Amino acid sequence: MKYSNMNPQEIEAYKSDDLRYVAQTTPFGKQLALVKGSGATVWDVEGKRYLDFIAGIAVNNVGHAHPEVVEAICAQARQSLHLNVFGKVLVPVQVDLARQLAKVTPPGLDKIFFTNSGTEAIEGAIKLARRATGRHKIIAFEGAFHGRTCGALSISYREVYRKPFEPLLPDVTFIPFNDLKAAEEAITDEVSMVIIEPIQGEGGVHVPSDDFLPGLRELCTKHGAMLALDEIQTGFGRTGRFFACEHWNVTPDILTVAKAVGGGMPLGGFIARPEVMDLLTDPPLSHMTTFGGHPVSCAAGLASLNIILRDKLVERSERLGGQIRERLWEMKKKDDVIVDVRGKGLMIGLEFRDPEITKVIVKHAQDLGVILSYGVYSGGTVRISPPLTISDEEVDEGLGIIEKAIRLSV
Ligand SMILES: Cc1ncc(COP(=O)(O)O)c(C=O)c1O
């Protein structure tokens, strides 16, 4: 297999050319050189095996290189690659995926605009909300993360990442997550969109109280603002429901997807009721993308969606997630280095006493063969989001390694 079993000199040459030729956004260089994945297991260039407890950050919900997804990719690639996606050309595989998606989205949210990524889905949501309301004020939340392009960055909370790129979008107000009183004050008749992750991901896996999202829904309806739910990380069974909003029976006006929607290929989208989405036809071509909804990505997404439904992976996520959190609570009782265990389904946050210990634990776990990570906005919280297909035995093995990594770190 290409790139496998490299000798140390070859690996060093790749690492040094990576620093030289590939743009970096951290000063540290790459820590892992992964070249193969199957199910919940990945291998590095030297053939070392790891259990993947983050699934490419909630992307590989059906596992790495699921044979049916790979077959769908190959079959579509043999038939066609890019064929001009929007405007004039009908791409049947896009329609097939959109049809299937309409069966699993909240009631009425039947129309999707396909993008390449999550941040582009957010850009589309911002434009659609402006177009639908004729307003431009946005309410976002402390701890929120929605992406790195200028619009998405404007509504992401961490100032350190926004400041160097200002001025960004005007009239964005951040209010505390899970604070209905603050929402009541902030949501007025001038607001175009309230955007929220139903469970905050990068902010540290925060689950709102049961009245929060229904309360936001009511406020948005009262003031004619669009409620946009960013389900880029929480969608496709990750939280034990197909979409996290189902935990609270909340139907948004706009829903954004990415990550798992493409089954491991780049794909995203923003979804709305047809009468809202159709506003983008006036003026014609109000929104466009060259590659969004690429046929190969849609074929992979369709295969992946069918696997999630057929193999009841949503239910599996709920069951396994509950079991993992129980085991983590047991660990917390024994060890006061753990301060909290949060999440729903297989979207789990494990908060440690301080971010330095968290880093050491993640490093030890990696050396012992489990890949973990912490949220970009929450250094103290380790995320656990394995493929929904992970076996009970692999969960057991991985949790044993995490326990060992904690013992080695304190
Ligand atoms: C909730 C949420 N929104 C948006 C994004 C941005 O998605 P992408 O990295 O595909 O641009 C992410 C990525 O982590 C995310 O977690």
The ligand as a Gaussian input file, in Angstrom:
#p B3LYP/6-31G(d) Opt

LIG

0 1
 C      -20.641000      23.307000      14.730000
 C      -19.696000      23.560000      13.600000
 N      -20.035000      24.446000      12.664000
 C      -19.223000      24.699000      11.607000
 C      -18.017000      24.052000      11.463000
 C      -17.138000      24.338000      10.280000
 O      -17.156000      23.268000       9.401000
 P      -15.976000      23.076000       8.313000
 O      -14.730000      22.765000       9.086000
 O      -16.446000      21.955000       7.440000
 O      -15.868000      24.358000       7.566000
 C      -17.624000      23.123000      12.433000
 C      -16.324000      22.428000      12.321000
 O      -15.778000      21.915000      13.271000
 C      -18.479000      22.875000      13.527000
 O      -18.153000      21.992000      14.482000

